[in-house]
Amino acid sequence: MLRKELLYGIIFLVGDEMNAANRKFPMFASNHEGYAVIKEEIEEAVEECNLTVDNLEILWGVIRENGVGLESVNYIKQHAIKAAAEFIQVAAMCEKYVLSTGRR
């Protein structure tokens, strides 16, 4: 179960990411543009998730051979952090989509 404080922190990061994106790029001109941006962010997040799972499988192979697998654990951590960041961007772009539709 996720801690409430963690979720609140993530909600803050989503807002911060959306504000940063809004400073750099205008609101979505159409639903099609918003969809494309959300889709791209989800694809990037899924790619990081897949790399996390791939490294978990490598770790299990190392452990079965009585190894430690610290390198794999470090890769798992790095890709999990990147996946979390990508999913924060997904949520931020969803918020931007909502705001964009209200301004058109």
LUMGU-599364 format. One line per 4 residues: number of its first residue (from 1); their letters; for each residue x, y, z of C-alpha. Coordinates in nm, 4 decimals, decimal comma. Layout:
! residues N
NUM) a) X Y Z  ...
***
This chain:
! residues 104
1) mlrk) 0,0000 0,0000 0,0000  0,1305 0,3437 -0,0894  0,1831 0,5966 0,1854  -0,0353 0,9062 0,1620
5) elly) 0,2733 1,1275 0,1924  0,4284 0,9590 -0,1100  0,1136 1,0107 -0,3158  0,0923 1,3767 -0,2102
9) giif) 0,4557 1,4216 -0,3105  0,3860 1,2671 -0,6486  0,0804 1,4899 -0,6985  0,3049 1,7885 -0,6268
13) lvgd) 0,5616 1,6628 -0,8803  0,2875 1,6163 -1,1412  0,1804 1,9784 -1,0975  0,5398 2,0972 -1,1083
17) emna) 0,6053 1,8977 -1,4266  0,2897 2,0319 -1,5902  0,3896 2,3894 -1,5046  0,7377 2,3339 -1,6493
21) anrk) 0,5880 2,1873 -1,9677  0,3460 2,4796 -1,9953  0,6324 2,7279 -1,9710  0,8107 2,5493 -2,2540
25) fpmf) 0,5160 2,4514 -2,4798  0,1684 2,5958 -2,5428  -0,1529 2,4167 -2,4454  -0,2551 2,1352 -2,6782
29) asnh) -0,4069 2,2768 -2,9945  -0,6318 1,9726 -3,0386  -0,7375 1,6488 -2,8745  -0,5255 1,4704 -3,1358
33) egya) -0,2122 1,6532 -3,0239  -0,2875 1,5823 -2,6590  -0,3432 1,2140 -2,7358  -0,0140 1,1923 -2,9256
37) vike) 0,1843 1,3505 -2,6417  0,0210 1,1271 -2,3778  0,0817 0,8194 -2,5958  0,4485 0,9085 -2,6412
41) eiee) 0,4972 0,9531 -2,2655  0,3251 0,6205 -2,1939  0,5457 0,4452 -2,4502  0,8560 0,5873 -2,2806
45) avee) 0,7275 0,4802 -1,9375  0,6491 0,1281 -2,0586  0,9951 0,1014 -2,2141  1,1508 0,1815 -1,8753
49) cnlt) 0,9203 -0,0715 -1,7075  1,0245 -0,3359 -1,9589  1,3929 -0,2630 -1,8924  1,3215 -0,2975 -1,5207
53) vdnl) 1,1637 -0,6400 -1,5756  1,4442 -0,7472 -1,8109  1,7009 -0,6687 -1,5434  1,4961 -0,8523 -1,2826
57) eilw) 1,5164 -1,1635 -1,5004  1,8922 -1,1152 -1,5339  1,9169 -1,0786 -1,1548  1,7289 -1,4045 -1,1057
61) gvir) 1,9687 -1,5802 -1,3446  2,2653 -1,4474 -1,1474  2,1084 -1,5520 -0,8162  2,0367 -1,9036 -0,9478
65) engv) 2,4097 -1,9312 -1,0183  2,4764 -1,8234 -0,6552  2,5867 -1,4751 -0,7595  2,4981 -1,1465 -0,5927
69) gles) 2,3731 -0,9417 -0,8872  2,4498 -0,5917 -0,7613  2,4879 -0,4612 -1,1163  2,1398 -0,5855 -1,2057
73) vnyi) 1,9937 -0,4366 -0,8884  2,1487 -0,1007 -0,9747  1,9989 -0,1188 -1,3255  1,6597 -0,2125 -1,1790
77) kqha) 1,6771 0,0905 -0,9505  1,7819 0,3272 -1,2320  1,5057 0,2092 -1,4659  1,2446 0,2152 -1,1873
81) ikaa) 1,3337 0,5782 -1,1135  1,3148 0,6648 -1,4835  0,9802 0,4824 -1,5126  0,8442 0,6769 -1,2157
85) aefi) 0,9578 1,0035 -1,3761  0,7995 0,9050 -1,7073  0,4707 0,8208 -1,5356  0,4802 1,1592 -1,3612
89) qvaa) 0,5064 1,3089 -1,7099  0,2093 1,0961 -1,8222  -0,0014 1,2309 -1,5358  0,1153 1,5874 -1,6061
93) mcek) 0,0199 1,5590 -1,9729  -0,3205 1,4202 -1,8734  -0,3704 1,7284 -1,6570  -0,2548 1,9495 -1,9447
97) yvls) -0,5040 1,7729 -2,1729  -0,7882 1,8564 -1,9327  -0,6778 2,2189 -1,9070  -0,6309 2,2462 -2,2831
101) tgrr) -0,9841 2,1266 -2,3589  -1,1241 2,3865 -2,1200  -0,9427 2,6676 -2,3021  -1,0516 2,5777 -2,6541
***
